[in-house]
């Protein structure tokens, strides 16, 4: 009697859900057979990888090369910093237009949302290739790429932060006849500011990583130096660049984590 009354520990699933689960498992198995590395490939690839790592040791620490890497890293940071600053500034109006209840465009806010989604959906390297074709090789193309990527990232989260802001101050300002822009500045932004700052720090951290990769397609920064090193089989130079990139990314994560903890 007790067994019949006790609830089942295995949740019941519908035939449709079970069919989808089986189909998904079959898709994973078939895909793994086509794109996952085989044991033979791993067995043959690991020694070659070990040989490549051996050719990268010790890294190149010549003063002239280190100075060149230093200035390339400065350029990478400039791309990330300027691109993030411009992108965040442009994300605010995009977010305001996209946020429901406070948008000045009414139902047309979905146009802004679709544009932000487009910026976010297209990969960084594709934007970089487009801007390299438009303005040529160099850091300007990288900065424009970071701007677009930051709008796609911050535009969405800024809009959500504005939508989640406390409605009581907004209603009080509306009650005394304040316009939508006044409500934005007087009630929405002050309440959403911690979230906006956190999102901005995440965007800066993301931009540093992205700007490293953009150089591989000619958009300036340290990635361009890394591509040259691999193209010319200068593996010791590549090892130095990889270590510098690792150090900068770790340092950036540490700084942004500390800043986020202070904001919270």
C-alpha positions as CSV (number, residue, x, y, z in Angstrom):
1,X,0.0,0.0,0.0
2,X,2.8,2.4,0.9
3,X,4.6,1.6,-2.4
4,X,1.5,2.4,-4.4
5,X,1.1,5.8,-2.7
6,X,4.7,6.9,-2.8
7,X,5.6,9.1,-5.7
8,X,7.7,7.7,-8.5
9,X,11.4,8.8,-8.5
10,X,11.6,8.6,-12.3
11,X,9.6,11.4,-13.8
12,X,7.2,10.4,-16.6
13,X,7.9,11.7,-20.1
14,X,5.6,12.0,-23.0
15,X,6.1,10.0,-26.2
16,X,7.0,13.2,-28.0
17,X,9.7,14.2,-25.5
18,X,11.1,10.6,-25.6
19,X,11.2,10.8,-29.4
20,X,13.0,14.1,-29.4
21,X,15.5,12.7,-26.8
22,X,16.2,9.6,-29.0
23,X,16.6,11.8,-32.1
24,X,19.0,14.2,-30.3
25,X,21.1,11.3,-29.0
26,X,21.2,9.8,-32.5
27,X,22.3,13.2,-33.9
28,X,25.1,13.5,-31.4
29,X,26.3,10.0,-32.1
30,X,26.3,10.5,-35.9
31,X,27.9,13.9,-35.6
32,X,30.6,12.5,-33.3
33,X,31.4,9.8,-35.9
34,X,31.9,12.5,-38.6
35,X,33.7,15.4,-36.8
36,X,35.2,14.0,-33.5
37,X,38.9,13.0,-33.6
38,X,39.4,9.3,-34.0
39,X,41.9,7.4,-31.7
40,X,44.2,7.0,-34.7
41,X,44.2,10.8,-35.3
42,X,44.9,11.4,-31.7
43,X,47.7,8.9,-31.6
44,X,49.4,10.5,-34.7
45,X,48.6,14.1,-33.7
46,X,49.9,14.1,-30.2
47,X,53.6,13.4,-31.1
48,X,53.5,16.1,-33.8
49,X,52.0,18.5,-31.2
50,X,54.8,17.6,-28.8
51,X,57.3,18.2,-31.5
52,X,55.8,21.6,-32.3
53,X,55.9,22.6,-28.6
54,X,59.5,21.5,-28.5
55,X,60.3,23.9,-31.4
56,X,58.6,26.7,-29.4
57,X,60.9,26.3,-26.4
58,X,62.6,28.5,-25.3
59,X,60.6,31.6,-26.3
60,X,62.4,34.4,-28.0
61,X,63.4,37.0,-25.4
62,X,65.5,39.3,-27.6
63,X,65.1,42.9,-26.5
64,X,64.3,44.2,-30.0
65,X,61.6,41.5,-30.5
66,X,60.1,42.1,-27.0
67,X,59.9,45.8,-27.7
68,X,58.0,45.1,-31.0
69,X,55.6,42.8,-29.1
70,X,55.1,45.4,-26.4
71,X,54.0,48.1,-28.9
72,X,51.8,45.6,-30.7
73,X,50.2,44.7,-27.3
74,X,49.7,48.4,-26.6
75,X,47.9,48.8,-29.9
76,X,45.7,45.8,-29.1
77,X,44.7,47.3,-25.8
78,X,44.0,50.6,-27.5
79,X,41.7,48.8,-30.0
80,X,39.8,47.2,-27.2
81,X,39.6,50.3,-25.0
82,X,38.5,52.8,-27.7
83,X,36.2,50.3,-29.4
84,X,34.5,49.5,-26.0
85,X,34.2,53.2,-25.1
86,X,32.5,54.1,-28.4
87,X,30.4,50.9,-28.4
88,X,29.1,51.5,-24.9
89,X,28.3,55.1,-25.7
90,X,26.3,54.0,-28.7
91,X,24.7,51.1,-26.8
92,X,22.8,53.5,-24.5
93,X,20.6,55.0,-27.1
94,X,20.1,51.6,-28.7
95,X,19.1,50.2,-25.4
96,X,16.7,53.1,-24.6
97,X,15.0,52.6,-28.0
98,X,14.8,48.8,-27.5
99,X,13.5,48.8,-23.9
100,X,9.7,48.4,-23.6
101,X,7.7,50.9,-21.6
102,X,10.3,53.6,-21.8
103,X,11.1,53.5,-25.5
104,X,10.2,56.7,-27.5
105,X,9.4,54.6,-30.6
106,X,6.6,52.4,-29.3
107,X,6.2,49.2,-31.4
108,X,9.0,50.2,-33.7
109,X,11.5,49.4,-30.9
110,X,11.7,45.9,-32.5
111,X,13.7,47.4,-35.4
112,X,16.4,48.5,-32.9
113,X,16.3,45.1,-31.2
114,X,16.7,43.3,-34.6
115,X,19.7,45.6,-35.4
116,X,21.3,44.8,-32.1
117,X,20.7,41.1,-32.7
118,X,22.4,41.4,-36.1
119,X,25.5,43.0,-34.6
120,X,25.6,40.2,-32.0
121,X,24.9,37.3,-34.3
122,X,27.6,38.0,-37.0
123,X,31.0,36.7,-35.7
124,X,33.8,39.2,-35.0
125,X,36.0,37.9,-37.7
126,X,33.3,38.4,-40.3
127,X,32.9,42.1,-39.2
128,X,36.7,42.4,-39.3
129,X,36.9,41.1,-42.8
130,X,34.2,43.5,-43.9
131,X,35.9,46.5,-42.3
132,X,39.4,45.5,-43.6
133,X,37.8,45.5,-47.1
134,X,36.2,48.9,-46.4
135,X,39.0,50.9,-44.7
136,X,42.1,48.7,-45.3
137,X,44.4,46.8,-43.0
138,X,45.3,48.1,-39.6
139,X,43.9,49.1,-36.2
140,X,41.0,51.2,-37.5
141,X,39.3,48.1,-38.8
142,X,39.8,46.4,-35.5
143,X,38.4,49.3,-33.6
144,X,35.3,49.4,-35.8
145,X,34.8,45.7,-35.3
146,X,35.0,46.0,-31.5
147,X,32.5,48.9,-31.7
148,X,29.9,46.8,-33.5
149,X,30.5,43.8,-31.3
150,X,30.1,45.9,-28.2
151,X,26.8,47.4,-29.4
152,X,25.6,43.8,-30.0
153,X,26.6,42.7,-26.5
154,X,25.8,45.8,-24.4
155,X,22.8,46.9,-26.3
156,X,20.9,43.7,-25.3
157,X,21.9,43.7,-21.6
158,X,21.6,47.5,-21.2
159,X,18.0,47.2,-22.5
160,X,17.2,44.3,-20.1
161,X,18.7,46.3,-17.2
162,X,16.5,49.3,-18.1
163,X,13.4,47.1,-18.3
164,X,14.2,45.7,-14.9
165,X,14.6,49.1,-13.2
166,X,12.3,50.0,-10.4
167,X,9.0,51.4,-11.9
168,X,8.0,53.5,-8.9
169,X,10.3,56.4,-9.5
170,X,9.4,56.3,-13.2
171,X,5.7,56.4,-12.4
172,X,6.3,59.4,-10.0
173,X,8.1,61.3,-12.7
174,X,5.5,60.5,-15.3
175,X,2.8,61.7,-12.8
176,X,4.4,65.2,-12.6
177,X,4.6,65.5,-16.4
178,X,8.2,64.4,-17.0
179,X,9.1,63.3,-20.5
180,X,10.6,59.9,-21.4
181,X,14.1,61.3,-21.7
182,X,13.8,62.9,-18.2
183,X,12.5,59.6,-16.8
184,X,15.4,57.8,-18.4
185,X,18.0,60.2,-16.8
186,X,16.2,60.7,-13.5
187,X,14.9,57.2,-12.7
188,X,16.0,54.5,-15.0
189,X,19.7,55.1,-15.4
190,X,20.5,55.6,-11.7
191,X,18.7,52.4,-10.8
192,X,20.3,50.4,-13.6
193,X,23.8,51.9,-13.2
194,X,25.4,49.0,-11.3
195,X,24.2,46.5,-13.9
196,X,25.4,48.8,-16.7
197,X,28.9,49.1,-15.2
198,X,29.2,45.3,-14.7
199,X,28.1,44.8,-18.4
200,X,30.7,47.4,-19.5
201,X,33.5,45.7,-17.6
202,X,32.5,42.3,-19.2
203,X,32.4,44.0,-22.6
204,X,36.0,45.4,-22.0
205,X,37.3,42.0,-21.0
206,X,35.6,40.4,-24.0
207,X,37.0,43.1,-26.3
208,X,40.6,42.4,-25.1
209,X,40.2,38.8,-26.1
210,X,38.6,39.6,-29.4
211,X,41.1,42.2,-30.4
212,X,43.9,39.6,-30.0
213,X,42.2,37.4,-32.6
214,X,41.3,40.2,-35.1
215,X,44.9,40.6,-36.1
216,X,44.8,37.2,-37.8
217,X,42.7,38.8,-40.5
218,X,44.7,42.0,-40.7
219,X,42.7,44.1,-38.3
220,X,45.8,45.2,-36.3
221,X,47.1,44.3,-32.9
222,X,49.2,41.5,-31.5
223,X,47.3,38.9,-33.5
224,X,48.9,40.2,-36.7
225,X,52.3,39.6,-35.2
226,X,51.2,36.1,-34.2
227,X,50.1,35.3,-37.7
228,X,53.4,36.4,-39.2
229,X,55.3,34.3,-36.7
230,X,53.4,31.1,-37.7
231,X,53.4,31.9,-41.4
232,X,57.2,32.2,-41.3
233,X,57.6,29.2,-39.0
234,X,59.1,31.4,-36.3
235,X,57.7,29.2,-33.4
236,X,59.9,30.7,-30.7
237,X,58.5,34.1,-31.6
238,X,55.0,32.7,-31.5
239,X,55.6,31.2,-28.0
240,X,56.6,34.6,-26.7
241,X,53.5,36.2,-28.2
242,X,51.2,33.5,-26.8
243,X,52.7,34.0,-23.3
244,X,52.3,37.7,-23.5
245,X,48.6,37.3,-24.6
246,X,48.0,34.9,-21.7
247,X,49.5,37.3,-19.2
248,X,47.5,40.3,-20.5
249,X,44.2,38.3,-20.5
250,X,44.8,37.1,-16.9
251,X,45.7,40.6,-15.8
252,X,42.6,42.0,-17.4
253,X,40.4,39.4,-15.8
254,X,41.9,40.2,-12.4
255,X,41.4,43.9,-12.8
256,X,37.8,43.7,-14.0
257,X,36.9,41.2,-11.3
258,X,38.2,43.6,-8.6
259,X,36.3,46.5,-10.2
260,X,33.1,44.4,-10.4
261,X,33.4,43.4,-6.7
262,X,33.7,47.1,-5.7
263,X,30.6,48.0,-7.8
264,X,28.6,45.3,-6.2
